[in-house]
């Protein structure tokens, strides 16, 4: 079916969003239903398979039992939702020994059982939507010691909701996947530009550094130091001493005016 197609990167075999998602699939229902509904978690149309018996309600690809998928990509990826009920899917492959091997994966299997042509293994699912990655080449080598050649058929049973089923050449990270291959769309960029707000100068409290420098309040007038010559040390004030009275017999120098006559009364001591 896909053997002659170009197989590299991604190859989708079921996509719930489209005109005919089950174009290459055949459906079998008994005491159940297969329909497309709107899922509130991912805000998209999905394919829901529900039934009272897991083995009697399923879809199979290719639609004709005699046909083969012929997909050589080794990784099978399923975007499915856990409905908290029994669910299983089967993958039939062909190895390099030309043997048809079948892998049956379910959430009700407790132990791994390896048989010559069928291997049953358990699967754990988280609540809500899950991305199941199945390495077909690794499981073929570990279970049968042979090399994976191609996928022959694929079968999904109730009870599950399906968003997409595709094959890939390798495991891709969430950032490497195209937008339509993600469950929740394009992831948001965690590094958002920081918003910058302009704050008025009056609304900003003064910082301790500015306050120490005198910028927080009114400036105090302080004398600025000037580069002047050092002043001479001030002389100590003279201590007042008693002036001695002039001797009575001392001759006075001739002056322009005659001095007043001196009396015999004793002179009073004048303190300076």
C-alpha positions as CSV (number, residue, x, y, z in Angstrom):
1,X,0.0,0.0,0.0
2,X,2.8,2.5,1.0
3,X,5.7,0.4,-0.2
4,X,6.2,2.5,-3.4
5,X,5.6,5.8,-1.6
6,X,8.4,8.1,-0.4
7,X,9.0,7.3,3.3
8,X,10.9,9.8,5.2
9,X,10.1,11.9,8.2
10,X,6.4,11.4,9.0
11,X,3.8,9.1,7.4
12,X,0.2,9.5,8.7
13,X,-2.2,6.6,8.5
14,X,-5.1,8.1,10.5
15,X,-6.0,11.8,11.2
16,X,-9.3,12.6,12.9
17,X,-9.5,16.0,11.3
18,X,-10.5,15.6,7.7
19,X,-13.3,14.7,5.3
20,X,-12.8,10.9,5.6
21,X,-10.4,9.9,8.4
22,X,-11.2,6.1,7.9
23,X,-10.5,6.2,4.2
24,X,-8.0,3.3,4.3
25,X,-9.5,1.6,7.3
26,X,-12.2,-1.0,7.8
27,X,-14.4,-0.9,10.9
28,X,-16.1,-3.7,12.9
29,X,-18.7,-2.9,15.6
30,X,-20.7,-5.2,17.9
31,X,-22.4,-3.7,21.0
32,X,-20.5,-0.5,20.4
33,X,-19.9,2.4,18.1
34,X,-17.2,4.3,16.1
35,X,-17.9,7.9,15.5
36,X,-16.2,11.3,15.4
37,X,-16.9,13.7,18.2
38,X,-15.5,17.0,19.6
39,X,-13.1,16.8,22.4
40,X,-13.1,19.7,24.9
41,X,-9.6,19.1,26.2
42,X,-7.8,19.7,22.9
43,X,-10.6,21.6,21.2
44,X,-10.6,19.4,18.1
45,X,-12.5,16.6,16.4
46,X,-11.4,13.1,17.4
47,X,-12.4,9.6,16.5
48,X,-14.0,7.6,19.4
49,X,-14.2,3.8,19.5
50,X,-16.3,2.5,22.3
51,X,-17.8,-1.0,23.0
52,X,-18.8,-3.4,25.7
53,X,-16.3,-6.0,24.4
54,X,-12.8,-5.0,23.4
55,X,-12.4,-7.8,20.9
56,X,-15.6,-7.1,18.9
57,X,-15.2,-3.3,18.2
58,X,-12.1,-2.3,16.3
59,X,-10.7,-0.7,13.2
60,X,-8.2,-2.3,10.8
61,X,-5.7,-0.9,8.3
62,X,-5.5,-1.6,5.4
63,X,-9.2,-2.0,4.7
64,X,-8.5,-5.1,2.6
65,X,-7.2,-8.1,4.6
66,X,-5.0,-9.2,1.7
67,X,-3.2,-5.9,1.4
68,X,-0.1,-4.9,3.3
69,X,0.9,-1.5,4.5
70,X,4.6,-1.9,3.5
71,X,5.7,0.9,5.9
72,X,9.5,0.7,6.6
73,X,9.6,3.5,9.2
74,X,10.5,2.0,12.6
75,X,8.6,4.3,15.0
76,X,4.9,4.1,15.6
77,X,3.3,7.1,17.4
78,X,-0.3,7.2,18.6
79,X,-2.0,10.3,20.0
80,X,-4.8,8.7,22.1
81,X,-6.9,9.5,25.1
82,X,-7.2,7.3,28.2
83,X,-10.9,6.5,28.7
84,X,-10.2,4.5,31.9
85,X,-11.5,1.4,30.2
86,X,-9.9,-1.7,28.6
87,X,-8.0,-0.9,25.4
88,X,-5.5,-2.6,23.2
89,X,-3.9,-2.4,19.7
90,X,-2.0,-4.8,17.5
91,X,0.8,-4.3,15.1
92,X,1.8,-7.0,12.6
93,X,5.3,-6.7,11.2
94,X,7.7,-8.7,9.0
95,X,11.3,-9.3,9.9
96,X,14.4,-10.1,7.9
97,X,13.7,-13.8,8.4
98,X,10.4,-13.3,6.4
99,X,8.3,-14.2,9.4
100,X,5.1,-12.4,10.4
101,X,5.3,-11.2,14.0
102,X,2.5,-9.7,16.0
103,X,2.8,-7.3,18.9
104,X,-0.3,-6.9,21.1
105,X,-0.3,-4.0,23.6
106,X,-3.0,-3.5,26.2
107,X,-3.7,-1.8,29.5
108,X,-5.1,-4.9,31.1
109,X,-2.1,-7.2,30.4
110,X,0.0,-7.6,33.6
111,X,3.0,-9.5,32.2
112,X,4.9,-9.7,29.0
113,X,4.4,-12.9,27.1
114,X,6.7,-13.8,24.1
115,X,5.5,-16.5,21.7
116,X,7.0,-17.5,18.4
117,X,4.6,-15.4,16.4
118,X,2.9,-13.2,19.0
119,X,4.1,-11.0,21.8
120,X,1.7,-9.6,24.4
121,X,2.9,-6.8,26.6
122,X,1.4,-4.3,29.1
123,X,1.0,-0.6,28.7
124,X,0.5,2.2,31.2
125,X,-1.4,5.3,30.4
126,X,-1.7,8.6,32.1
127,X,-5.1,10.3,32.6
128,X,-6.2,12.4,29.7
129,X,-4.3,12.5,26.4
130,X,-1.2,10.4,25.8
131,X,1.5,10.1,23.2
132,X,2.5,6.4,22.8
133,X,5.8,5.8,21.1
134,X,6.5,2.3,19.9
135,X,9.9,1.3,18.7
136,X,9.2,-1.6,16.4
137,X,12.8,-2.2,15.4
138,X,13.9,-2.4,19.1
139,X,11.1,-4.7,20.1
140,X,11.7,-7.0,17.2
141,X,15.3,-7.4,18.0
142,X,14.7,-8.0,21.7
143,X,11.9,-10.4,21.3
144,X,13.0,-12.5,18.3
145,X,16.6,-11.6,17.7
146,X,15.8,-10.5,14.1
147,X,15.7,-7.2,12.3
148,X,12.6,-5.2,11.6
149,X,11.7,-5.0,7.9
150,X,8.3,-3.4,7.5
151,X,4.8,-3.0,9.1
152,X,2.2,-5.2,7.5
153,X,-1.1,-4.1,9.3
154,X,-2.4,-2.1,12.2
155,X,-5.5,-2.7,14.3
156,X,-7.0,-0.6,17.2
157,X,-9.7,-1.9,19.5
158,X,-12.1,-0.2,21.9
159,X,-12.1,1.9,24.2
160,X,-10.2,4.9,23.1
161,X,-10.2,8.3,21.4
162,X,-7.8,8.9,18.6
163,X,-6.3,12.2,17.4
164,X,-3.6,10.9,15.0
165,X,-1.6,7.7,14.2
166,X,1.6,8.1,12.2
167,X,5.0,6.5,11.6
168,X,8.3,8.3,11.9
169,X,11.9,7.6,11.0
170,X,13.1,8.7,14.4
171,X,11.9,10.1,17.7
172,X,11.3,13.9,17.5
173,X,11.2,16.3,20.4
174,X,8.2,18.5,20.9
175,X,10.0,21.5,19.5
176,X,10.9,19.5,16.3
177,X,7.4,18.3,15.6
178,X,5.2,20.2,13.1
179,X,2.3,22.1,14.6
180,X,-0.3,19.7,13.3
181,X,1.5,16.8,14.9
182,X,1.2,18.2,18.4
183,X,-1.7,17.7,20.8
184,X,-2.0,21.2,22.1
185,X,-0.7,23.1,19.1
186,X,2.4,25.3,19.0
187,X,4.1,25.6,22.5
188,X,4.3,29.1,23.9
189,X,7.6,30.8,24.1
190,X,8.7,30.8,27.7
191,X,11.0,33.8,27.2
192,X,8.6,36.6,27.0
193,X,9.9,40.2,26.8
194,X,9.7,41.9,30.1
195,X,7.3,44.8,30.4
196,X,8.9,48.1,31.3
197,X,7.0,50.7,33.2
198,X,8.0,54.3,33.5
199,X,7.9,55.5,37.1
200,X,7.7,59.2,37.9
201,X,10.6,60.6,39.9
202,X,8.3,61.9,42.6
203,X,6.8,58.4,43.2
204,X,10.2,56.8,43.7
205,X,11.3,56.8,47.4
206,X,14.8,58.2,48.0
207,X,17.5,55.6,48.1
208,X,19.8,55.4,51.1
209,X,22.7,56.2,48.9
210,X,21.1,59.3,47.6
211,X,20.1,60.4,51.0
212,X,23.6,60.0,52.3
213,X,24.8,62.2,49.4
214,X,22.1,64.8,50.1
215,X,19.9,64.1,47.1
216,X,16.9,62.9,49.0
217,X,15.9,66.2,50.6
218,X,16.7,69.9,50.5
219,X,20.4,70.6,50.3
220,X,22.1,72.0,53.4
221,X,24.3,75.0,52.8
222,X,27.7,74.0,54.0
223,X,30.9,76.0,53.5
224,X,32.9,74.5,50.7
225,X,36.6,74.0,51.4
226,X,38.7,76.5,49.5
227,X,42.4,76.2,48.7
228,X,43.6,79.1,50.8
229,X,46.8,79.6,52.6
230,X,46.9,78.4,56.1
231,X,46.1,81.2,58.6
232,X,48.6,82.1,61.2
233,X,47.8,81.0,64.7
234,X,46.0,83.6,66.7
235,X,48.0,85.3,69.4
236,X,46.7,84.9,73.0
237,X,44.9,87.8,74.4
238,X,47.0,89.9,76.7
239,X,46.3,89.6,80.4
240,X,45.5,92.9,81.9
241,X,48.3,94.1,84.2
242,X,48.6,97.0,86.6
243,X,50.5,99.9,85.1
244,X,53.1,101.4,87.5
245,X,52.6,105.0,88.5
246,X,55.1,107.4,87.1
247,X,57.8,108.6,89.6
248,X,57.2,112.1,91.0
249,X,60.7,113.2,90.4
250,X,61.0,112.0,86.8
251,X,61.7,114.9,84.5
252,X,59.3,115.3,81.7
253,X,60.4,115.9,78.1
254,X,59.6,119.2,76.7
255,X,56.3,119.3,74.9
256,X,54.4,121.7,72.9
257,X,51.9,122.2,75.8
258,X,52.7,122.4,79.5
259,X,51.5,119.4,81.4
260,X,48.9,120.0,84.0
261,X,50.2,120.6,87.5
262,X,50.6,117.5,89.5
263,X,49.0,117.3,93.0
264,X,50.4,115.7,96.0
265,X,47.4,113.3,96.2
266,X,48.3,109.7,95.5
267,X,47.5,108.5,92.1
268,X,44.9,105.8,91.6
269,X,45.7,102.6,90.0
270,X,44.1,102.3,86.7
271,X,43.5,98.8,85.4
272,X,43.9,98.3,81.7
